[in-house]
Amino acid sequence: MEFGEGFRRLEEIVQAVPEHYRETVDLTICQSVVLGELLKRKSPSCRVLMSSDLTSLDFRLALYHQTVALIARQPAGWPETSLRIRKELVHQYEIA
């Protein structure tokens, strides 16, 4: 997986997450099922958001922007807010 400072092997990423991590890891910016499943195995208490489909960077950045903006107006958790926006998009555009 690529980060700002370069590429990291999946094993390195998984190793960096504590076994008892209980927060949310949002991997929806990329195809992330393999990494997500590895993280869930190591840290079953964490919530991992994953994506198996191809998507455009502009869509993901717009989704992140809307999520942050909504949280700023109505404080709530990231996963709940992100899911709310996705559901609204599906409903608004009748996405299957």
Secondary structure as GFF3:
##gff-version 3
##sequence-region A 1 96
A	DSSP	beta_strand	2	3	.	.	.	ID=ss1
A	DSSP	beta_strand	6	7	.	.	.	ID=ss2
A	DSSP	alpha_helix	10	16	.	.	.	ID=ss3
A	DSSP	beta_strand	24	26	.	.	.	ID=ss4
A	DSSP	alpha_helix	33	42	.	.	.	ID=ss5
A	DSSP	beta_strand	47	49	.	.	.	ID=ss6
A	DSSP	alpha_helix	57	73	.	.	.	ID=ss7
A	DSSP	alpha_helix	78	93	.	.	.	ID=ss8
###
